[in-house]
Amino acid sequence: MKILSLIILSIGLQACVSYSFVDGSINAQTFSVAVFEEQAANAPAGYGAQFTDFLKDFMIGRTKLKLKNLDSDIQISGKITNYNTAPLSVQSNSESAALNRLTIGIAVTAINLIDDKESFEKTFSQFSDYDAGQDLSAVETELLDDINNKIAQDIVNKLSSNW
């Protein structure tokens, strides 16, 4: 009987919780993204423009917002501030690294012209690990796809969190 009561209580509490997915709480209809500046010394040439295009496509595909280059409700800009690869772990039988980590930091400014309380400035940082036996240039495209996806999701989450 106690188990049945706990199950009913659990279901009842879950029904009281309200969930908001991706852009349910973004107070805007349009967005624009300025080309991200490349300020990280190690970033590949053109990475700022590549991330800009990635973020636009990500937001078009995962939010209700429409891309509008002029007079948009949300204006996003930013800078690539960190692009660094470093050894992550050392193999036990030698002093060479088993894994390397590519870390990217991007400072983002989002101005919401509809509701200024939803504007923010924040640096987002994500990483992806790769086998130390591989050259970065051989896996960089795959790593960038992974990191870009994570950072774009972080930006959309921040836009929709309202806190």
C-alpha positions in Angstrom: 0.0 0.0 0.0 2.9 2.4 0.8 4.4 1.7 -2.6 1.1 2.5 -4.4 0.8 5.7 -2.4 4.4 6.7 -3.3 3.7 6.0 -7.0 0.5 8.1 -7.0 2.3 10.9 -5.1 5.2 10.8 -7.6 2.9 11.0 -10.6 0.9 13.8 -9.0 4.1 15.9 -8.3 5.3 15.3 -11.9 2.0 16.6 -13.2 2.6 19.9 -11.3 6.0 20.6 -12.9 6.0 22.7 -16.1 8.7 22.0 -18.7 9.8 24.5 -21.4 11.7 23.1 -24.4 14.4 24.9 -26.4 12.8 28.2 -27.3 9.4 28.1 -25.5 10.4 31.1 -23.5 12.4 33.2 -25.9 10.7 36.6 -26.0 11.4 37.4 -29.7 10.6 36.5 -33.2 13.7 37.3 -35.2 17.5 37.1 -34.7 20.7 38.1 -36.3 24.3 36.9 -35.9 27.3 39.1 -36.6 30.5 37.4 -37.8 32.4 36.2 -34.7 35.8 37.9 -34.4 38.8 35.6 -34.2 40.9 36.7 -31.3 42.4 33.3 -30.3 45.9 33.0 -31.7 45.6 29.3 -32.5 42.2 29.3 -34.1 42.2 28.2 -37.8 41.7 31.0 -40.3 38.0 31.5 -41.0 36.8 29.8 -37.9 34.8 32.9 -36.7 32.8 32.9 -40.0 32.4 29.1 -39.8 31.0 29.3 -36.2 28.7 32.1 -37.2 27.2 30.1 -40.0 26.9 27.0 -37.8 25.1 29.1 -35.1 22.7 30.5 -37.6 21.8 27.1 -39.0 21.5 25.6 -35.5 19.1 28.4 -34.3 17.0 28.1 -37.5 16.7 24.4 -37.0 16.1 24.3 -33.3 14.1 27.5 -32.4 11.0 29.3 -33.7 13.2 32.4 -34.4 13.6 33.6 -38.0 16.9 34.9 -39.3 16.7 38.6 -40.1 19.9 40.5 -40.9 18.6 44.0 -40.1 16.3 45.2 -37.3 16.1 41.8 -35.6 14.7 41.3 -32.1 17.8 39.5 -30.8 21.3 40.6 -32.0 24.1 38.1 -31.3 27.8 38.9 -31.7 31.0 37.5 -30.2 34.6 36.6 -30.3 36.6 33.4 -30.4 38.7 33.9 -27.2 40.3 30.5 -26.7 41.4 27.8 -29.1 43.8 25.5 -27.3 44.9 21.9 -27.5 46.6 20.2 -24.5 47.5 16.7 -23.3 44.8 15.3 -21.1 46.1 12.1 -19.7 49.4 10.3 -19.6 49.8 6.7 -20.6 51.0 4.5 -17.7 53.8 2.8 -19.6 55.4 6.0 -21.0 55.4 9.8 -20.5 53.4 10.5 -23.7 49.8 11.6 -23.6 47.0 9.1 -24.3 44.5 11.8 -25.1 44.6 15.4 -26.1 41.8 17.9 -25.5 40.8 20.7 -27.9 39.1 23.5 -25.9 37.3 26.5 -27.4 36.0 29.5 -25.6 33.6 32.0 -27.2 32.5 35.3 -25.6 28.9 36.0 -26.7 26.8 39.1 -26.4 23.1 38.7 -27.0 21.0 41.9 -27.0 17.2 41.3 -26.8 15.5 44.5 -28.1 12.1 43.2 -27.0 13.0 42.4 -23.4 16.4 43.8 -22.2 16.3 41.6 -19.1 16.9 38.6 -21.5 20.1 40.2 -22.9 23.4 38.8 -21.7 27.2 38.7 -22.1 28.8 35.3 -21.3 31.8 33.2 -22.3 30.9 29.7 -23.3 33.6 27.0 -23.2 33.5 23.4 -24.5 36.0 20.7 -25.3 36.4 17.5 -27.2 39.0 14.8 -26.7 41.0 12.9 -29.3 43.6 10.2 -29.4 47.1 11.7 -28.9 48.4 9.5 -31.7 46.3 11.5 -34.2 47.3 14.8 -35.7 44.9 17.6 -34.8 44.5 18.5 -38.5 43.2 14.9 -39.2 40.4 15.1 -36.6 39.8 18.9 -36.4 36.7 18.9 -38.5 35.0 16.3 -36.4 36.1 18.0 -33.2 34.8 21.4 -34.4 31.4 19.9 -35.3 31.2 18.4 -31.8 32.3 21.6 -30.0 30.3 23.9 -32.2 27.2 21.9 -31.5 27.8 22.0 -27.7 28.4 25.8 -27.6 25.4 26.5 -29.9 23.2 24.5 -27.6 24.6 26.4 -24.6 23.7 29.7 -26.3 20.2 28.6 -27.1 19.7 27.3 -23.6 20.9 30.7 -22.2 18.5 32.5 -24.6 15.6 30.4 -23.4 16.4 30.2 -19.7 15.6 33.8 -18.8 17.8 33.6 -15.7 
